[in-house]
Amino acid sequence: MALFSFSGTRPANLGVTDNKLLACPDSPNCVSSQSSDPEHQIAPLTYTGDPAKALADLQALIKSLPRTKIITADGNYIYAEFTSAFMGYVDDVEFYLNTDKSIIEVRSASRLGKSDLGVNRDRIESIRSKFA
């Protein structure tokens, strides 16, 4: 449980539209595998084998992480909230299984503030290492 709570308001514009996750804002507190600029760009997750199993494995991994709540798991899309331990900041993290490319697109963004001190990038890289 966080000592403080800086959760902000859950965004209403998340999800997948035309095979795209929401673009990152100009602030440096977001990473996305679909971004083309180096500040926000991060590689998608890769998988081999059955896409449904890959998504199920990813969902189980997300559920195993501390202070994490899956908000939506529907079809090829997972949306989870990650809450920081001390201040209670909430980050919105999305995963989209793109079967056409055999990858899982990712987006991780802070709800509040400007800088995240690399937390969103580190989170996705940690998930990538555990998912491999």
N, C-alpha and C positions, 0 to 999 in steps of 0.2 A: 504494500500500500504506500502510495506517495505521501510525502509530508505535506506537499502543496498540491493544488490541482490547476493546471493551466491547460485544460483540455480543449478549449475553443468549441466551435460548432462543427459538427460533422458536415463535410461538403455534400452538396446535393448534385454535383455535376460529375461524379466519378463514374467509371464503367468503361465499356468498350463501344465505340462508335466507328463503323467502317473499318474494323480491325485495328483501331488505334485507341490507346489509353490517352487520357488528358495530357496535354503538353505541360511541361514544367513552367512555373512562373519565372520571372527574371531573377528572383532571389536565389542565392546559392544553396538553399536548403532542400533540394530536390534532385533525385537522379531518375533517369528513365532510359530503358534500352531502346526507345524509339526516338530519343533526342539526337540531333545531329551536331549540337555544339559540345565541345570538349568538357566544359564545366559541368554539364548535366548528364552526359552520355555515360552509360555503363552497359556492359555486355549482357545479353539475355541469358537465362538459364538454359542449359541443354539437357536433353534426355535421350535415351535409347529405348527401344522396345515399345510397349503398349502406352499410348498417350493417356488413357484413362488411369492406368496404374501410376504413371508419373505424376499426374495431378493428385491422386489419392495419397501418394507418398509425400508430396509437397504439403498437402493439407495436414497430414499427421505431423510433419516436421514443424509447421507453423504452430500447431496446437501444443507442441512440446516446449515452446519457447516461453520464458517468463513474461508476465504482464502483457499478454497477447490475447486478443479476442477476435475471432473470425466473425465478421458481420454478414458477409455474403459468400456463399459457395454455390454457384449456379452454373451448370454447364461447364464451359471452359474458363470460367472466371472465379477468382478468389479475391475478396477484399477483407483486409484485417487492420485492426488498430493496434499499435504498439505504444505502450505508455512507459515513460521514463521513470526510474525508481525514485528519484529524489524530488523532483519538481512536478511530476505528473504531466509533462508535455506529451501530447498525443501526435503520433505520426500515422499517416494514412498510407497503407502499402497494398499495392494491387499486383496481381499475377494474371496473365492472359495466355492460355495455351493456344498457340497459333499452329494448328495442325498442318497448314499449307507449308510452313517453313520448318516444322519439327523443332520449335523452340518455345520457351515460355518467356513472354515479354514481361518486364517488371517496371514498376514505378513506386518510388518511396519518397514521400514528401512530408515535411513538417507543417502542421496546421498554423502554428504561431511563430513569430520571430522572423529573423532574416538569416542568421547563420545557424548551422546545426553542428559545427565543429567536425564535420565529416561523418556524423552518426548514421545518416541514411545510406551513404555509400558503404560504410563498414558493415551495416546490417545486411545489405544484399550480398556482399562478399562472404559474410559469415554463413548465410543461408546457402550460398552457392557451394561452399566447402563441405557443408553437412549434407547437401542434396546429392553431391557427386557419387 
